[in-house]
Amino acid sequence: MTKFLLISEDNGKIETVNKVFSSDEIIPCTDETMIFDVLKVEEPDVVIIDGDIDKFDLKPLCRKIKSFPVVSLLIIGEKEHNKDVTHNINLFIKAPIDEKLLEATVDSSLKTRQSLLKMTKSNQELAASLYQLNVLYNTSSQLAGTLDKDKLVQIMIEGIEKSLNFEMSCTLIFRSEREPVLIINSLYKISDRLLEALKLRAILSYKSLLTDPPYDIKIGNLKIEKNIKHNIKEYDFSILRYDNLFAPIMLNDEFFGFEEIYREHPFSTEDATVFQTLVRQVTIPLQSASFTQELKATNRKLQKLERLKSEFISIVSHELRTPLTAIKNAMDIILSGKAGDMTENIEKFVSMGKRNAIRLSGIINDLLDISKIEAGKMDFKFELMNVEPVIEYVRSNLLEVAREKGLDIVFTPSAKQVEVYADSNRLEQVLTNLVSNAIKFTTQGNIEISATVVNARELRYDQCFEEDIKKLQGNYLLVCVEDHGIGIERKDLNHVFDKFAQIENSLSRKVGGTGLGLPIARQLMEAHNGAIWCDSEVGKGSKFYFVIPVANDKSNFLMIRKQLAQQARSNGSTIAVIKIKSTNDTIEKLLNDKNLLNKTYMANSMIEKDGLMTTLSLILMDGDKPSAEFLKKKIDSVIEQNKDLYGKCDIMYSYEIEGDTHEKDSYSG
């Protein structure tokens, strides 16, 4: 049934309207105040206005009626109306009124109005859906950006509140096995008895969700966190009668908690879908957060165990070294004859004891070296040197051992003599290990050592060593130790340099060993900014390679930097590595300023040219952020005071603090 408001004093027009719409409700009114009361209270569908009425000024009346959601129809009679009136009217009909035309006009207009109302409602629903989708998208993006459990739960709750406007939410979550938490977000404060009811409800819900609950939650150990927006009123048991949505926070069989929300007006099917989606979205990040927490805890335990292991090895090795040295010295005295004459059997057994003492000493040294390397306390003394004397020294030391097995050691030096920046003692250690292994695992033929100069692009290696070698750039001295022994299967190449690893075969079981020689060699090569790898074929032999950068300004500087950083760590100090970059002329002028860049600064420095730019790198011993910034200000001041010399120039500064594992600062200006 349609509701009409009729504004007219003409009985004929009133009678016609009543006749045409006899089955509908018609409210006649000619009082201006009453007209707007009817519009507000009765909410008519159509307002019919007599254009010839003299009681009102139609201009303001029609303008006010237009603000209401009604169809307005003006009966045009003898009076003329300006645009201010007609502009605010939807329909027009001329007097005398044609009954059929009036009925058709109103009917058509009402259908159009109904369609518009439906469209408006659809648009509102679409807008609400788009808003909820936007909330889902934003929430998903935020969830992907953190692995903090508390923050993940907070993001989920905020997303639910934005999209569903709840009055209260209850979230059960586990921060740890011993800390179940019930997070309550409420529009208004909650009464004490409601709080107790919510705690009991949470425990019952938890137990009903799981057949075998992993944690035992009780009223006493359930921690409560309340977030109240307003204190102007208080919720009591009545809120439990509100419409509510509930969802467990679970992924497969892993339970993280649950989410429950309450709202006074009912939730729609779409609301329930949004709610379930938001709860599901948080499960995978929560699982990742749990994995991350477990991983961090495990890493802390492993680091502690690793530290304890290194300390244990270091202590035990040092404690073993002292009596072992005494034993070796005693055996040397006995074998020298200073302790008296020996029988042949006594000499045999004492010699056996000495050989095993020497072997045990080697094992202890390996253990000490690996513990020092892992603790970052291995000492290096880098210097410019030729590798060939080191190779010859190792060859002469092990030649007699090789000849006892019918082997020979052959060295082919490089046709191009080059220098490297290295620690000769550590290179000797690496070579001794490689040649000793070659002798151990070879029963016939020669051990061949070669040295050549190659570019990093020319290196050939098995794919399993790519990570160690692909970072190399420039020219290197390549040293190769080749044997014709038992060889190594390709599948085992990747484990050759693992700690305590020995490739399983009958000969390796006979020769024994700690399995630390090659891992130590690998670490020593990394300290030299080089690499070590191998190539082998079962039954034909193995080739072990290592490379060290050919000495140049950059490689020397990098080795000095590494050595000084290691020394700084041992001394509990730091170094500052400063880079000053500008045009060639500017750097050259700075270098000529003896007061600015004196010998203290230039002792450990490097100059690199790239096109029109030159970079001067300096190492400051005991350097830190203040000392680096002091040098920067000093250079800026000199340039500012000598504009005629330097002109207009831009200088870029950067620095790093090294030698302190807890601090690394960088600055550019």
C-alpha positions in Angstrom: 0.0 0.0 0.0 1.3 3.4 -1.0 1.1 6.4 1.4 0.3 9.8 0.0 0.6 13.3 1.5 -1.9 15.6 -0.2 -1.4 19.4 0.1 -4.5 21.1 -1.4 -7.6 23.2 -0.4 -9.4 22.4 -3.7 -12.2 19.9 -2.9 -12.4 18.8 -6.5 -8.7 17.9 -6.7 -8.9 16.2 -3.3 -11.9 14.1 -4.4 -10.1 13.1 -7.7 -6.9 12.0 -5.8 -9.0 10.0 -3.3 -10.9 8.3 -6.2 -7.8 7.4 -8.2 -5.9 6.0 -5.1 -8.9 4.7 -3.1 -7.0 1.6 -2.0 -4.1 3.6 -0.7 -3.6 5.8 2.4 -4.0 9.5 1.7 -3.1 12.1 4.4 -4.5 15.5 3.6 -2.7 18.5 5.2 -2.6 22.2 4.7 -0.7 23.3 7.8 3.0 23.9 7.1 4.2 22.7 10.5 2.0 19.6 10.3 3.3 18.9 6.7 6.8 18.4 8.0 5.7 16.4 11.0 3.9 14.0 8.7 7.0 13.8 6.5 9.1 12.9 9.5 6.7 10.6 11.3 4.5 9.0 8.7 7.2 8.8 6.0 4.9 9.0 3.0 6.0 7.7 -0.4 4.4 10.5 -2.6 3.7 14.1 -1.9 1.0 15.7 -4.1 1.1 19.6 -4.1 -1.7 21.8 -5.5 0.0 24.4 -7.6 -2.9 26.9 -7.1 -2.8 26.9 -3.3 -2.5 30.4 -1.9 -1.8 29.5 1.7 2.0 28.8 1.1 5.0 30.2 -0.6 5.8 27.1 -2.7 9.4 28.0 -3.3 10.7 27.3 0.2 8.1 24.6 0.8 9.2 22.5 -2.3 12.9 23.1 -1.4 12.3 21.6 2.0 10.2 18.7 0.7 13.1 17.8 -1.7 15.3 16.9 1.3 13.0 14.0 2.2 13.1 10.6 0.4 9.7 11.1 -1.3 8.3 11.5 -4.8 6.9 15.0 -5.3 4.2 15.7 -7.8 2.9 19.3 -8.6 -0.6 19.8 -10.1 -0.2 22.8 -12.4 -3.3 25.0 -12.6 -3.8 28.6 -13.5 -0.8 30.0 -11.5 2.6 30.3 -13.1 5.6 29.1 -11.2 9.3 30.1 -11.7 12.2 27.7 -11.9 12.9 27.9 -8.2 9.7 25.9 -7.7 9.8 23.5 -10.6 13.5 22.7 -10.0 12.6 21.0 -6.7 9.7 18.9 -8.0 10.0 15.4 -9.5 6.6 15.1 -11.5 4.1 17.5 -13.1 0.5 17.0 -14.1 -1.9 19.7 -15.5 -5.4 20.5 -14.2 -8.0 19.4 -14.9 -6.6 16.1 -13.7 -6.7 13.1 -16.1 -7.3 10.2 -13.7 -5.5 7.6 -15.8 -2.6 9.9 -16.5 -2.3 10.6 -12.8 -2.3 6.9 -11.9 0.2 6.0 -14.6 2.5 8.8 -13.7 2.6 8.0 -10.0 2.9 4.2 -10.6 5.8 4.7 -13.0 7.6 7.0 -10.6 7.1 4.6 -7.7 8.7 1.8 -9.7 11.6 4.0 -10.6 12.0 5.0 -6.9 11.9 1.3 -5.9 14.7 0.5 -8.4 16.8 3.4 -7.1 16.3 2.3 -3.5 17.5 -1.2 -4.4 20.4 0.2 -6.3 21.3 2.4 -3.4 21.2 -0.6 -1.1 23.3 -2.7 -3.4 25.8 0.1 -3.7 26.0 0.4 0.1 26.5 -3.4 0.4 29.1 -3.2 -2.4 30.9 -0.4 -0.6 30.8 -2.4 2.6 32.2 -5.4 0.8 34.9 -3.4 -0.8 35.9 -1.9 2.5 36.1 -5.4 4.1 38.2 -6.6 1.2 40.5 -3.7 1.7 40.8 -4.5 5.4 41.6 -8.1 4.5 44.3 -7.0 2.1 45.9 -4.5 4.5 45.7 -7.0 7.3 47.3 -9.7 5.2 50.1 -7.3 4.2 50.8 -6.3 7.9 50.7 -10.0 9.0 53.4 -10.8 6.4 55.7 -8.0 7.8 56.3 -9.4 11.3 57.2 -12.6 13.2 56.2 -11.2 16.6 53.4 -13.3 18.1 51.9 -10.4 20.1 52.0 -8.1 17.1 50.4 -10.7 14.9 47.5 -11.2 17.3 47.1 -7.4 17.6 47.0 -7.0 13.8 44.3 -9.7 13.5 42.1 -8.1 16.2 42.4 -4.7 14.6 41.4 -6.1 11.3 38.4 -7.8 12.7 37.3 -4.7 14.6 37.7 -2.5 11.5 35.6 -4.8 9.3 33.0 -6.0 11.8 32.7 -3.3 14.5 32.3 -5.7 17.5 31.4 -4.6 21.0 33.8 -7.1 22.6 36.4 -9.7 21.6 38.1 -12.5 23.5 41.3 -13.9 22.2 43.1 -16.9 23.8 46.7 -17.2 22.8 49.8 -19.0 24.2 53.0 -16.9 24.6 54.6 -20.0 26.0 53.7 -23.4 27.4 53.4 -21.8 30.9 51.7 -18.5 29.8 48.2 -18.8 28.4 46.8 -15.3 27.9 43.2 -14.2 27.4 43.1 -10.8 25.6 39.8 -8.9 26.0 39.1 -5.9 23.8 35.9 -4.2 24.8 34.0 -1.0 23.9 33.1 -0.5 27.6 34.6 -1.8 30.8 33.4 -5.2 32.0 32.2 -6.2 35.4 34.1 -8.6 37.7 31.6 -11.3 37.5 31.5 -11.0 33.6 35.3 -11.3 33.7 35.2 -14.6 35.7 32.5 -15.9 33.3 34.7 -15.1 30.3 37.7 -16.9 31.9 35.6 -20.0 32.6 34.1 -19.8 29.1 37.6 -19.6 27.5 38.8 -22.7 29.5 35.7 -24.7 28.6 36.0 -23.7 24.9 39.7 -24.7 24.9 39.0 -28.1 26.4 36.1 -28.7 24.0 38.2 -27.9 21.0 40.9 -30.5 21.7 40.5 -34.2 22.6 44.0 -34.2 24.2 44.8 -30.5 25.2 48.6 -30.0 25.2 48.4 -27.5 28.1 46.5 -27.5 31.3 44.7 -24.2 31.7 43.2 -23.2 35.0 41.5 -20.1 36.3 44.6 -19.4 38.4 47.2 -19.6 35.6 45.2 -17.8 32.9 46.7 -14.4 32.4 44.2 -11.6 31.5 45.0 -8.5 29.4 42.1 -6.0 29.1 42.0 -3.2 26.5 39.0 -0.9 27.3 38.0 2.0 25.0 35.5 3.8 27.2 34.7 3.8 30.9 31.3 5.5 30.6 29.4 2.3 31.2 29.9 -1.3 32.1 29.0 -4.6 30.4 27.5 -7.4 32.4 26.1 -10.8 31.6 23.7 -9.3 29.1 26.5 -9.0 26.5 26.7 -12.8 26.4 23.2 -12.7 24.7 24.6 -10.6 21.8 25.2 -12.3 18.5 28.7 -13.9 18.4 31.2 -15.5 16.1 33.8 -18.1 17.2 36.8 -19.6 15.4 39.8 -21.6 16.5 43.3 -20.4 15.4 44.6 -23.7 14.1 46.7 -25.0 11.2 46.4 -28.7 10.6 46.7 -30.2 14.1 48.7 -27.3 15.5 46.6 -25.2 17.9 47.5 -21.5 18.6 44.3 -20.4 20.4 40.9 -19.0 19.4 39.0 -15.8 18.7 35.4 -14.9 19.8 33.6 -11.7 19.2 30.3 -10.2 20.3 28.0 -7.6 18.6 24.6 -6.2 19.5 23.2 -6.3 15.9 23.3 -9.7 14.1 26.2 -10.8 11.9 25.5 -11.6 8.3 26.8 -14.6 6.3 29.4 -12.2 4.7 30.5 -11.1 8.2 31.1 -14.7 9.2 33.1 -15.3 6.0 35.3 -12.2 6.7 35.8 -13.2 10.3 36.9 -16.8 9.4 39.2 -15.4 6.7 40.9 -13.0 9.1 41.4 -15.7 11.7 42.8 -18.1 9.0 45.2 -15.5 7.7 47.0 -15.2 11.1 47.6 -19.0 11.4 50.5 -19.3 9.0 52.4 -16.2 10.3 51.9 -17.5 13.9 53.3 -20.9 12.9 56.3 -19.1 11.3 56.7 -17.0 14.4 56.7 -20.2 16.6 59.3 -21.8 14.3 61.4 -18.6 14.5 61.2 -18.6 18.3 62.1 -22.2 18.5 65.0 -21.7 16.0 66.3 -18.7 18.0 66.1 -20.7 21.2 67.9 -23.7 19.5 70.5 -21.4 18.1 71.2 -19.9 21.5 71.6 -23.4 22.9 73.9 -24.4 20.0 76.0 -21.3 20.4 76.3 -22.0 24.1 77.3 -25.6 23.4 79.7 -24.5 20.7 81.3 -22.0 23.0 81.6 -24.7 25.8 83.0 -27.2 23.3 85.6 -24.7 22.1 86.5 -23.8 25.6 86.7 -27.5 26.6 88.9 -28.4 23.6 91.2 -25.4 24.3 91.5 -26.3 28.0 92.0 -30.0 27.4 94.5 -29.4 24.5 96.6 -27.0 26.7 96.5 -29.5 29.6 97.5 -32.4 27.4 100.3 -30.4 25.7 102.3 -29.9 28.9 102.7 -33.5 29.9 103.1 -34.6 26.3 106.0 -32.2 25.8 107.6 -33.7 28.9 107.1 -37.2 27.6 108.6 -36.3 24.2 111.7 -34.7 25.9 112.1 -37.8 28.1 112.0 -40.1 25.1 114.5 -37.9 23.2 116.9 -38.1 26.2 116.5 -41.9 26.3 117.0 -42.4 22.6 120.1 -40.1 22.7 121.7 -42.5 25.1 122.2 -39.9 27.9 120.1 -42.0 30.2 122.2 -45.1 29.7 122.5 -48.0 27.3 119.4 -49.5 25.7 118.7 -52.9 24.3 117.3 -53.2 20.8 113.8 -53.9 22.1 113.8 -50.9 24.5 114.9 -48.6 21.7 112.2 -50.1 19.4 109.4 -49.4 22.0 110.7 -46.0 22.9 110.8 -45.0 19.2 107.2 -46.3 18.9 106.2 -44.1 21.9 107.9 -41.1 20.4 106.2 -41.5 17.0 102.8 -41.7 18.8 103.6 -38.8 21.0 104.4 -36.7 17.9 101.1 -37.9 16.3 99.2 -37.0 19.4 100.9 -33.6 19.4 99.7 -33.1 15.8 96.1 -34.0 16.8 96.2 -31.5 19.7 97.6 -28.8 17.5 94.7 -29.4 15.0 92.1 -29.2 17.8 93.7 -25.9 19.0 93.8 -24.4 15.5 90.2 -25.2 14.8 89.0 -23.8 18.1 91.1 -20.6 17.5 89.7 -20.2 14.0 86.1 -20.7 15.2 86.6 -18.2 18.0 88.2 -15.7 15.6 91.5 -15.7 17.6 93.9 -17.2 15.0 96.9 -15.0 14.7 98.2 -14.1 11.2 101.4 -12.3 10.1 100.8 -11.2 6.5 103.7 -10.0 4.5 104.7 -9.7 0.8 106.4 -13.0 -0.1 107.1 -15.6 -2.8 105.4 -18.9 -2.3 108.0 -21.1 -4.0 110.5 -21.2 -1.0 107.6 -22.3 1.2 106.7 -25.1 -1.3 110.4 -26.2 -1.4 110.6 -26.2 2.4 107.5 -28.5 2.7 108.8 -30.7 -0.1 112.2 -31.2 1.6 110.6 -31.9 5.0 108.3 -34.6 3.6 110.6 -36.1 0.9 112.1 -38.7 3.2 108.6 -39.8 4.4 107.5 -40.1 0.7 110.6 -42.1 -0.2 109.9 -44.6 2.6 106.7 -45.5 0.6 108.6 -45.5 -2.7 107.2 -42.1 -3.8 108.8 -38.9 -5.0 107.7 -35.3 -4.6 108.1 -33.2 -7.8 107.7 -29.4 -7.8 107.0 -27.4 -11.0 107.4 -23.7 -10.3 105.4 -20.9 -12.1 106.9 -19.5 -15.3 105.8 -16.1 -14.0 107.3 -15.0 -10.7 104.7 -13.2 -8.6 104.4 -12.1 -5.0 101.4 -12.7 -2.7 100.4 -11.1 0.6 100.3 -14.0 3.0 101.3 -15.6 6.3 104.2 -18.0 5.4 103.6 -20.2 8.5 99.9 -20.8 7.6 100.7 -21.5 4.0 103.3 -24.0 5.1 100.6 -25.6 7.4 98.2 -25.9 4.4 100.8 -27.3 2.1 102.1 -29.8 4.7 98.5 -31.1 5.2 97.9 -31.5 1.5 101.2 -33.2 0.7 100.9 -35.4 3.8 97.4 -36.5 2.7 98.7 -37.2 -0.8 101.5 -39.4 0.7 99.0 -41.2 3.0 96.6 -42.1 0.3 99.1 -43.0 -2.5 100.9 -46.3 -2.9 102.8 -45.7 -6.1 103.8 -42.9 -8.5 104.8 -39.3 -7.7 103.3 -36.4 -5.7 103.3 -33.4 -8.0 103.2 -29.8 -6.9 102.7 -27.0 -9.4 102.3 -23.2 -9.2 100.7 -21.1 -11.9 99.2 -17.6 -12.3 95.6 -17.6 -13.5 92.7 -15.3 -13.7 89.6 -16.1 -11.6 87.6 -16.5 -14.8 89.9 -19.3 -15.9 89.4 -21.5 -12.8 87.7 -24.9 -13.4 86.0 -26.7 -10.5 83.1 -29.0 -9.5 79.8 -27.3 -9.0 79.8 -28.2 -5.3 82.6 -25.6 -4.7 80.9 -22.8 -6.7 79.8 -20.8 -3.6 83.5 -20.6 -2.4 85.0 -19.7 -5.8 82.4 -17.6 -7.7 83.2 -14.5 -5.5 86.9 -14.5 -6.7 88.0 -11.7 -9.0 91.3 -10.8 -10.7 94.6 -12.7 -10.8 95.6 -15.5 -8.4 98.5 -17.8 -7.7 97.1 -21.3 -8.2 98.9 -24.1 -6.3 98.0 -27.7 -7.1 99.0 -30.9 -5.2 98.3 -33.9 -7.3 98.6 -37.6 -6.3 97.9 -40.9 -8.1 96.2 -42.6 -5.1 92.8 -44.1 -4.3 90.8 -41.0 -5.3 87.5 -39.8 -4.0 84.0 -40.5 -5.4 82.3 -37.4 -6.8 79.3 -37.6 -4.4 81.8 -37.3 -1.5 83.7 -34.2 -2.8 81.3 -31.8 -1.1 82.2 -33.3 2.3 86.0 -33.4 1.9 86.4 -30.1 3.8 83.8 -30.8 6.6 85.1 -31.0 10.1 85.8 -34.6 11.4 84.9 -36.0 8.0 86.9 -38.9 6.5 85.8 -40.4 3.2 85.0 -44.1 4.1 87.3 -46.7 2.4 89.7 -49.3 3.5 92.9 -47.2 3.2 91.4 -44.2 5.0 90.6 -46.5 8.0 94.3 -47.6 8.0 95.9 -44.2 7.9 93.4 -42.7 10.4 93.5 -39.0 11.3 91.3 -36.4 13.0 89.6 -35.1 9.9 90.5 -31.5 10.9 93.4 -30.9 8.5 91.3 -29.9 5.4 88.7 -27.9 7.3 91.6 -25.9 8.9 93.1 -25.4 5.4 89.8 -24.1 4.1 89.5 -21.6 6.9 93.1 -20.5 6.4 92.5 -19.9 2.7 89.4 -17.9 3.5 91.6 -15.7 5.8 93.9 -15.1 2.8 90.9 -14.0 0.7 91.5 -17.1 -1.4 89.8 -20.5 -1.8 90.6 -24.3 -1.7 88.9 -27.1 -3.6 89.6 -30.5 -5.1 89.0 -32.7 -8.1 89.3 -36.5 -8.1 88.6 -39.7 -9.8 88.3 -43.0 -8.0 91.3 -45.3 -8.7 93.3 -42.6 -10.5 94.1 -40.0 -7.9 93.2 -36.5 -6.6 94.1 -32.9 -7.3 93.9 -30.4 -4.5 94.0 -26.7 -5.5 94.2 -23.5 -3.6 94.5 -19.9 -4.8 95.8 -16.7 -3.2 95.4 -13.2 -4.7 98.4 -11.9 -6.6 99.8 -9.0 -4.6 98.5 -5.5 -5.7 97.4 -2.4 -3.9 93.9 -3.6 -3.4 94.7 -7.2 -2.3 97.4 -5.9 0.0 95.1 -3.4 1.6 92.4 -6.0 2.1 94.8 -8.3 3.8 96.1 -5.6 6.0 92.6 -4.6 6.9 91.7 -8.2 7.8 94.9 -8.6 9.9 94.4 -5.3 11.8 90.7 -6.1 12.4 91.7 -9.5 13.9 94.3 -7.8 16.1 91.7 -5.2 17.2 89.3 -7.9 18.2 92.0 -9.6 20.2 92.9 -6.3 21.9 89.3 -5.4 22.6 89.7 -2.3 20.3 88.3 -1.2 16.9 89.6 0.2 13.6 87.9 2.7 11.4 88.1 2.1 7.6 87.5 5.5 5.9 86.8 6.1 2.2 87.2 9.6 0.6 85.9 9.8 -2.9 86.1 12.7 -5.3 87.7 13.9 -8.7 91.3 12.9 -9.4 92.5 16.5 -8.9 90.9 16.9 -5.5 92.4 13.6 -4.1 95.8 14.4 -5.6 95.7 17.8 -3.8 94.7 16.2 -0.6 97.5 13.7 -0.8 100.0 16.6 -1.2 98.8 18.3 2.0 101.3 16.9 4.4 99.6 18.4 7.4 96.3 16.9 6.5 97.1 13.3 5.4 100.4 12.7 7.3 102.3 9.4 7.6 100.0 8.2 10.4 97.0 8.2 8.0 99.0 7.0 4.9 100.7 4.0 6.5 97.7 1.7 5.7 96.0 3.2 2.6 94.9 2.4 -0.9 94.1 4.5 -4.0 91.7 3.3 -6.6 90.9 5.2 -9.8 87.7 4.7 -11.8 87.3 7.1 -14.7 87.2 10.6 -13.4 86.8 9.5 -9.8 89.5 8.5 -7.3 88.9 6.8 -4.0 91.3 7.0 -1.1 90.8 4.3 1.6 92.5 4.8 5.0 92.7 2.5 8.1 92.8 4.2 11.5 94.1 2.0 14.3 92.0 2.3 17.4 89.6 4.2 15.2 86.0 4.8 16.0 83.1 7.0 15.0 84.4 10.3 16.6 87.9 9.8 15.0 86.4 9.2 11.6 84.1 12.2 11.8 87.0 14.3 13.1 89.0 13.5 9.9 86.0 14.3 7.7 85.6 17.7 9.4 89.3 18.4 9.1 89.3 17.7 5.4 86.1 19.9 4.9 87.8 22.7 6.8 91.0 22.6 4.7 89.0 22.7 1.5 86.8 25.5 2.7 89.9 27.6 3.7 91.6 27.0 0.4 88.9 27.6 -2.1 91.4 29.0 -4.6 93.2 25.7 -4.6 90.3 23.2 -4.5 87.6 25.3 -6.2 84.1 23.8 -6.1 84.2 20.1 -5.4 82.0 17.4 -4.0 83.6 14.9 -1.6 81.8 11.7 -0.5 82.8 10.1 2.8 82.0 6.7 4.2 83.4 4.7 7.0 83.0 1.3 8.8 83.9 0.4 12.3 85.6 -3.0 12.5 86.9 -5.1 15.3 83.8 -5.1 17.5 81.2 -7.8 16.7 78.6 -5.7 18.5 79.0 -2.5 16.5 79.0 -1.6 12.8 78.4 2.0 11.9 78.4 3.5 8.4 78.1 7.1 7.4 78.0 8.9 4.1 78.1 12.6 3.6 
